[in-house]
Amino acid sequence: MKHPIHFVQSFEHAGPWTLLVRFEDGVSRQVDFRPVLHGRLFGPLRALAVFNQVRLDPEVRTLVWPNGADFDPATLYDWPEEGPLLAARASEWETAGTLAGVRAQ
C-alpha cells in the first residue's frame, strides 16, 4: 500500500492558536490547535507567546516549536479527520501528566 508523503510549504497565522497551512500540492488547511494543546509536549503551546514561535523546519518540512513540539505533515494534511482523534487523545495526555505529577510528590 502506498501512502502519499506531504510536506508543509508555508503557513500563516489565521487567529489565536490557528494556522493556515499550505502543502506542496497546493492544498491548504486551517488548523485550530487548541483542542490538542495538552500534555508535556503540546501543553506549553497553550501560552500564545510560545505557540507564536512556530516556524517551518526546512529540513523536515513541517511546523516546529522551540520546545521540540511538532506535527507530522501527514497529520496536518489530514487534520479534518485526524484533529478530532488527536483531541480525544489529548485529554488522556493531560490526565497522564496530572497523575505523573501526583506520583512524583
N, C-alpha and C positions, 0 to 999 in steps of 0.2 A: 504494500500500500504506500502510495506516495503522498506526502503532505506538502503543501506549498510553504515555502520559507518567506517570511515577510520581514521587512526592515523599516524602521521609522526614518522618514526622510526629513521631517521638520515638525515643529509644534509651535503653538502659541497659546497664551493664557486666554481662556474664554470666560473666566469667572473664578471666584474663590474655589480652590481645590478642583478646578475643572480645566482640562486642556483640550484643545483641538489638535488631534494627532494626524499627521499626513504620512501615508505609506508610499513605498517605491512604485506601486502600481496605480497611484492616483486616488486611491480610496482614502477618505477622511473619516475619523470617528471623534465625536465629542465624548470625552470620558470624565465623568464625575467620580473622583476617587474617594470622596467622603465615606461611603459605606464600607470601604476596606481598610481604612486607616486605624488599625488596631494592632496590638501585639508589640513585641520588642522591636521589630524591624520597621513596620509601617506606622506604628503609633506616634513616633516623633514627628511624622509629617502632618499631624493634626495642627501643629503650630504653623500658621500660614507663612511665617518668615522662613521656616525650614522648607516647607513644601515649595515655595517660590525659588529655591535654589536648584531646582530641577535643571538638568542640561541633557543634551544629546551626546552620548558617547560615540565618537567617530569610529571606534574600533568594533564595538559590538552592535552599534546602530540601534540603540534603544534608549529609553529615558532612564536616567540615573540620578541619585541624590547623594550628597556628601556623606551620609551615614551608611552608605552601602546598599540602600534600598534600590530596587529596580524591578521592572516587569518584563517578562518575555514579550517580544514584539508580537508573537502569535496570539498571546492572551489579549494584548491591546487591540489587535486586529479583530478578534472575535469577541470584543467586550460586550456586545448586546447579549450574547449567550453566556460568556464566562464571568462577567461582572456580578450577576446575581449569585452565581455559585461561590465566587470569592467572598462576597458579602456574608453569605451564610457561614462560611468557614471563619471569617474574621471575628465573629462573636466567640468562637471557640478559642482563637488566639488570645483574645482579651481574658477569657476565663482561665486559660492555662497560665498566662502571665500573672494573674492575681493569685492563683494557687501556688505558683512558684515563690512569689513574694511572701506568702503566709508561711510556707515551709522553711524559708530562709531565716525567719525571725526567731 
